[in-house]
Amino acid sequence: MKMKNNLLIFLSLILFCLSACEEPESRQSDRQTSGNEYAIKLGDNPGWSDKNLDVSKWDRYENVKGKGVFWFRLGSVFSDKASLIKDPGIMIGAAGSYQAFWDGVFIGETGRLKTEGQSEIPGKYIQYYPLPDSLTKEGYHVLALRMTSDDMNIGLHAFFEVGEYQEMIREPLELSLYMFLLAGAFLISSIFFLFVFLNARKEYSILIFSLICLIFCAVLLMEYLKWYYTYPYPFQHTRLVIIGWLHIALSILVPLYFMVQFKFPWKKYLLLVMAVSIACVGLKFDGSYDFGALVQNILMWGFSTIVVAYSCQKRDKSAYIVMTGLMLSVAIIYIMPNFYIPWINVFDVSIFIGYAIMILSMLYVMSVKRKEERLAYEASLVLSERLKNELLKKNIKPHFIMNTLTSLIDWVEESPKEGVQFINALADEFEVLNQVADAKQISIEQEIKLCQSHIKVMGYRKEITYQWESVGIDPQDVIPPAIIHTAVENGVTHSLPDESGVITFRLTFERTKKYKQYTLQTIAKNRSANLAELPKDIEGTGLKYIKSRLKESYQDNWEIYSEANDLGWETRIRIY
Amino acid sequence: MKILIIEDEARIARRIERMIRSIFGDEITSIEMCDALDKGQEIIAKNEIDLLFLDLNLNGQDGFEILESVVAEPFHTIIISAYKDKAITAFEYGVLDFVSKPFDEARLTKACQRISNKNATETGMKFLAIKKKGKRTLINISDIKYIKGAGIYTELFLKNGQKEIHNKTLENLSVLLPNSFERIHKSYLVEMTTATQIIVEPGSKYTLELEEGDRLPIGRTKYRTLQEKWFS
């Protein structure tokens, strides 16, 4: 039921996003654009602006880079709708500095052309100029650009669009508005999650998510920059390169995020495959910016889907939601471009809607994981409390206390002097226990004191001589309380003394670069002569207590071995 | 009297030994002590013992398996344990007494006295553990109609018509079973709620008739008490 609700909220958020990005009613059906017809010629002649010039001998592709002035002519046949345009204007996008002539009439210029003695001042990549009504009627029209283009990383190109002057300027800004709203949301998310990460340093998924949001914000800004920042034409190339790199970063980070969140087991291999394929795509489509980005995105979705599908197959519930999000975003990205929306590259819009959905699904996963973490944390608090209780209970368990008291009565009745010593030993054990009960970790010296007082008590009860040996102990070291003590208890329970009636406990400490290790060797006969007959989980609740304490202090960075050997029984606790 | 003490705390085992020596005095022919169940079972198998003192928690093992195995044996068992809360269950299985730790000689004496005279307080026994083809099964006391002594063992006649063998003598069982079981004859112990009438036959021969028509002889000396206790 809860899952269902979450899904509903998730879907409605997506719908909200979609509605926010919905296109305004198309008012641009009467727009006229440059067609495929263009011609280039190196040289300079004022007559080349003439509308009716014969350009059949001109070139389509000519290396004009840095060679000075050339002319670029674009022709287009306007439909009958062209006459509906009121207050017409022209948007010109061109990779160069130019003077523009419309049907032979000078309409404007941008930058400064390179002439002898004068270097080029780059023109604006996109510029708007008003046109006279008389020159936008139905029929053939020519835009002639007298250009120089010194910086041609982008490749020589030019295009125009004729429509209502003000509308042409305003409408892209209206679309940009939504995109910038989105960008702002991602900027804030990015900052928020960066702070979250700074306060929880180990959670790299949060850092990755913060980065993804930041990059996403940057992509949106870079992509829609062109509508409000009239930049010089060489920057167009820089802009596209930046966008390309941002897409590459996304196509690595997004699958990486899912890998970290869903604990994908073959992270390294998939990352390697990703790096190789992304590099291949990057090299192969170097220069074809939009298409390159598209292929990178397909890779990103592909790899993400692999990771999420793996988790779906593991029946991770949040993976189902993410899978839904991924599928939906793919559908939007690749289906939406099939609907024509003039003057914008539909892919530029659809990809952001797709991204937004995907980021929503990432946020959802994050919220689910946060909840899991909170529950785990609460469980750990309960565990600590329970362990504390268990420790306190250890010595008031009927088995311990009643047997001790019975022996004690007997000692007092039979030999009061020893009885008093017995009471002192018991008081010692209780005292140490009382000191350590509240602590999560205690010094090894306290722990040894606890063990020694315990075997003293047990000596009176069992009438066995218990001996204690410590080897290589570092008095500064700390460990969780009563873990060695528990191992000693087990040794007392499961061991028989040797011929001279002695059981020896030897605690050895070793420290290497990788770990520290405590070894408790019980030197005695095991109760069961045949080692194979010993129950596997011989230590039962005792071992469970040790493990829980280790987990509480060291998470998963520890190991415990407990096994019979030639000397008796060995318990090794290794902490990394 | 042969006594076995199974107790893993040496000091406590010696305490028990000391006390029962003073309780039973010359009656004792032997006392053996051991600190683990497997050794104890070896001793049980080799010697016919009369009384067992058993600690339920031996070397970290839970004692109920032990309990089930010893109550099926012919001898009486007295549990000495730190776990007072297990007393009810122990009685249900048919132990003679449950002495909780710490204990003194007076308490142990009281437990030992149960062997000879049935105490007014019921033990609360609910099951009889029997050994059948090497396996132990529990028989619900309420399923028993009557019990017939057969020397060193007894035959249990059940309400469903089946007959089972138990290793305890009729004397030992009569101490453990609830008060509704009455010794009507030196060889018969009957669950009296199933008895319908006493038939007096010529020659001072008395017979007890049960619900399903079984007729059992009544001992000459038992007739009067039976008549007064159950049929007046």
Boltz contact constraints between the chains, C-beta under 6 A:
constraints:
  - contact:
      token1: [A, 398]
      token2: [B, 82]
      max_distance: 6.0
  - contact:
      token1: [A, 398]
      token2: [B, 83]
      max_distance: 6.0
  - contact:
      token1: [A, 399]
      token2: [B, 57]
      max_distance: 6.0
  - contact:
      token1: [A, 399]
      token2: [B, 82]
      max_distance: 6.0
  - contact:
      token1: [A, 402]
      token2: [B, 82]
      max_distance: 6.0
  - contact:
      token1: [A, 402]
      token2: [B, 101]
      max_distance: 6.0
  - contact:
      token1: [A, 403]
      token2: [B, 9]
      max_distance: 6.0
  - contact:
      token1: [A, 403]
      token2: [B, 82]
      max_distance: 6.0
  - contact:
      token1: [A, 405]
      token2: [B, 102]
      max_distance: 6.0
  - contact:
      token1: [A, 406]
      token2: [B, 12]
      max_distance: 6.0
  - contact:
      token1: [A, 406]
      token2: [B, 101]
      max_distance: 6.0
  - contact:
      token1: [A, 406]
      token2: [B, 102]
      max_distance: 6.0
  - contact:
      token1: [A, 407]
      token2: [B, 11]
      max_distance: 6.0
  - contact:
      token1: [A, 407]
      token2: [B, 12]
      max_distance: 6.0
  - contact:
      token1: [A, 409]
      token2: [B, 102]
      max_distance: 6.0
  - contact:
      token1: [A, 410]
      token2: [B, 11]
      max_distance: 6.0
  - contact:
      token1: [A, 410]
      token2: [B, 15]
      max_distance: 6.0
  - contact:
      token1: [A, 461]
      token2: [B, 9]
      max_distance: 6.0
  - contact:
      token1: [A, 461]
      token2: [B, 11]
      max_distance: 6.0
  - contact:
      token1: [A, 462]
      token2: [B, 10]
      max_distance: 6.0
  - contact:
      token1: [A, 463]
      token2: [B, 10]
      max_distance: 6.0
  - contact:
      token1: [A, 463]
      token2: [B, 11]
      max_distance: 6.0
  - contact:
      token1: [A, 493]
      token2: [B, 59]
      max_distance: 6.0
  - contact:
      token1: [A, 493]
      token2: [B, 60]
      max_distance: 6.0
